[in-house]
């Protein structure tokens, strides 16, 4: 079972760890589709939420749902604590304090073509993953033979 997550606030790792104890012969994995490839390799100005990447993907799949003329600029207020900005720890953002329009990153450079290129590249990575999974016995062959030195 491969869960493909589409929201940065979701975290399934604890549940998967618990299920792995109860079902040790059942493969369960999770992937954040938006983090499979570096957004900076595909977009001019990637952000974090309702940005060029997410908007471009929506423009590719559902252009009728995107109205860039109604989009905000994506201006936001980062956390004031350096440790939170540096991701030493995570906490949910209070959107009403962090942004004017819930965007973090400017969607104005979004295009359906950018969305197509990125989502196709992500789909190709998933195809590679599924091909590898289909050729490998779980759990017997999931670790290389021999050990590596630290």
Secondary structure, 3 states (H helix, E strand, C coil): CEEEECCCCCCCHHHHHHHHHHCCCCCCEEEEHHHCCCHHHCCCCCCCECCHHHHHHHHHHCHHHCCHHHCCCCCECCCCCHHHHCCCCCCCCCHHHHECCCCECCHHHCCHHHHHHHHHHHHHHHHHHHHHHHHCCCCCCCCCCCCCCC
